[in-house]
Amino acid sequence: MRVFICGMLLGCILPVLSAAQDNYEIQVYASPTVGKDTTMVELHSNYSLIGNTASAGVVSTNHMDRETIEITHGWTPWFETGFYIFNDIADMGRTNYVGSHIRPRVMAPLQWHWPVGASISFEGGFVKDGYDPDIWTLEIRPIIDKQIGPVYLALNPVVDLTFKGADAGRGAIFAPDFKFSYQIGKVWAPGIEYYGSWGPIQHFDPISVQQHQLVIAVDADFDPRWEFNAGYVFGLTPSIDRSIFKVIVGRRFGGGKHVTHNTSAMRREAW
């Protein structure tokens, strides 16, 4: 089993493993899984203050409220499975079910004493036609992070593969995500997040077609059972929504311990 996990985690250092994250879930992943027998329920709320108008058969994202329910269960101390239900509230307050993804993830066990945290997830599923140019997709997300005193750094180089949709046949799309935060006291950790989609690995798209987002964000660790992240998202290129306000609220159930990153050092906490 250890050999199997090592093989999967090698993706964390291969440059070809990189991808994009759409606006239903705007999050840089930390390496720890939720923990054995623990279930995490999260609500991702992303409101586009300035979005894109309808084009190429895709609905307008201007003033769109995206609400994503994520349920993740930890089967072992190093393996979890997440399930997503994508929804939006758009014109005239109508609520629409948009699609679903499933995401298994494994992490390097803490007993290995690696100098960085490392895990890798595989997220696949569909979005209904008309809500995204890419309908059936697979995301391969290596996750590398490190706590250095009050400073937290995370890199998610991701590969997006599209099986049905506008990017089908273009190969692996490189879309790196990055996070920096600084712990202030015991609760708050303000920082910066970056999300990108650069185009096919073998030949990046022109800058005007690429997607680049910069987020001023804050994490709050007021209770080890809860997760909170909020931020304002600046879209830096025309192909992505120009202004988004995002909030992530999560609650852990069951289990006994979990790993948190936004503290003065990586540690386990009982609750």
N, C-alpha and C positions, 0 to 999 in steps of 0.2 A: 504493500500500500504506500509506503514511503517513497518508493521509486516512482509510482504512478503520480503522486503529488509533485515530486521534483520535476518530472517531465512537464507537467502543466505549468508550474511556476517558472520554467525557463522562459516562458513567453514574456515575463516581466523585463527581460533584458534584450529582447529581440526588437530591432527597430521597426520591423514590419507590422508589429502588433499595435495598431493605433486607430481611434474613431470618434464619431460625432454623437452628440447628445441633443435630442430635440427639446422643445420648450415645454413638454409635459413633465419633465424631470430635470431640473437644473441643479446638479449636485456633483461635487467632486468626492469620490468615495475614499473613505479611510480603509486601511487594510484589515482591521479586526472584523470577524464575523460576529453574529449576535450572541453566540454561545449555545451550548447544548441545552435542549428542552426550553429554550427561550423563544417567544414569538414577539416580533416587533410590528406594530401597526403604525403606518405613517400616512399623513395627508400632505401632498405637495400642492400648494396653491400658487399659481403663476398668472398674474393679470397683465396683459399687454396694454399699456397706456398708449403707445404708438406702435401699431403693427403694420403688416403689409396688406395691400388690397388684394382682392381675389384675382387669381391668374392661373392659367394652365390647368383649369379644372379643380383648383384647390380653393377652399373657402377663405374669405378675408380673416386675418388674425387681429385686425384693429379692434381694440376694446374687448378682446376675447379673454375669458376667465377659464383657465385650464385647471381642472381638479383631478389629481391622480391619487388613487388609493393604492398603497403598497403594503403587502403583508409578507413578512419574512420569518421563516422558522429555522432554528438551528438544530440540526440532527446530531451533530457531534461538536466537540470544541473547535473544529476547523472546517466544517462543512455546513452550508445553509442553502435554502432555496427561497427565492422571492417571487411574488406574483403581483402583477400590476393591472389595475383597471383604470384606463384613461377616459376622462370625461371632459366636456367643455360646456360652458354657458356662453352663448353668443347672442345673435340677433333676437330681439324681443324676449330675452330671458329664457329662451328654450335651452333645455339640458339635453345633451346628446352623448350617448355611449360611443366612444371613438375606437377603442381596440384594447388588446391585452398582450402582455409579454410575460414570459417566465424566465427566471434567472438563477441557475445554480452557481455557487461560488465556493472556492476552497482557499484557505490561507495557509501560510507557513506556520506550523505550530510554535508557540512561544518556547517550547522546550528545545527547539533547534538553536535558539540564541543568535539569530541572524542580526547583523548590525542595523538593518532597516526592517520595517514591517512590509510584508509582501502577501498579496493574494491575487486571484484572477477570477473573473466572472464571465459567463457566456449568457447573453441575454437575447432571446429570440421571440418573435411573434409578429403580429400584424396591426396595422392601423387602417381603418376603413377608407376606401377610395373616396377622395374628395377632401380629406383632412390633412394629408401629407403626400408629397410627390412619391415617396417610397412606401410601399404597402407591406410586403413581407421582407423582414430584415433579420440579420444576426449581428450582434455587437460582441466583440471580444475585447475585454477591458482588463489589462494588467494594472495593478495598483501597488505603488511604492510610496511609503511615507516614513517620516522621521520626526520625533520630538527632540528638540535641542533646547533645553531649558524652557523658557516661555514661548519659544518659536516652534511652530508646527508647519511642516512642509509636506505636500502630497502631490504626486504626479500620476495621472491616469492617461498614459498613451493608449489609444483605443483604435481598433480596426472595425469599420462598418462594412458589412457585405449586404447587398440588396439582391433579392431573388425575383422580386416583382416590383416595378416602379421605375421612376426616372433614372435612377442610378444603376439599374440592372445592366450587367455587362461591362461596367466601368472598372471592375476590380475592387480591391481594398481601398477604402477611403480613409485618409489619415485625419484624425480629429483629436488633438491632445487637449487635456484638461489639466489645470494646475491650481493649487491653493497655497496661500501663505496666511497664517494668522498669528497673533501675538496675544498671549494670555495676560489679562489684567485682573489681578485678584483671583478669587476662587471660581468666579462665575463666567465673566465675559471674556470673549476672545474675538476682537475685531480683526478683519483681514481683507484680502483681495482674492478673488477667484477669476480664472480665465477659462473660456470655452472656445474651441475652434473647430472648424471643418475646412481642411486645406485642399481637398480633392484627392484624386487617385495617387497612390504612393509613387508610381512610376513617373507621373507628370502632374504636378500640382496645377489647380485651376488658376486663372488670372485673379488678382487681388479683389477685383470688383465682384467676382462670383463667389469667392471664399466667404466663410462665415467666421466672424470674430466678435466675441462678447467679453466685456470686462464688468466685474461685479464688485461693488463695495458691500461687504457682508459682515455679519456678526453671528457667532455661536454662543449659546448660553448653556452652562452645565449646572443648573440649579438643583437638580435631583438626578441621581444615576438611573432612575427608571425612565426619565424623559429625555427627548432630544429636541433641540430648537435651533433653527438656522433661518435667518432672514437677510434680504439684501435687495439692492437696486441694481438692475442689469442695464448696461449701456450696450446697444448694438452698434458696432463700429463700421459695418459694411452694409450696403443696400439690400443684400439678400436675406437679412435676418431682422426680426422685430427690433426697433430702435430703442424702446423703453419698456422695461418689464419690472414689476415689483413681485418678489417671490418670498414665500414663507414655507418652511418645512416644520411640522410638528409631529413627533413620534412618541410612542409609549411602549415600553417593554412589559411583557407578561410572562410569568413563570420563570424557571431557571433559578440560579443562585448567584452568579457572578457575571460580569461583563467587562470588556476592555474599553476604556475611553481614551481619546487622544488629547482633548483640549484641557489638559492639566499641566502642572509643572514638569511632569515626567510620565512616561507610559506606565500604567499600573493597573491592577485589578481592584475593583470595588465590590464589596458585598452589599446587598440590599434585601 
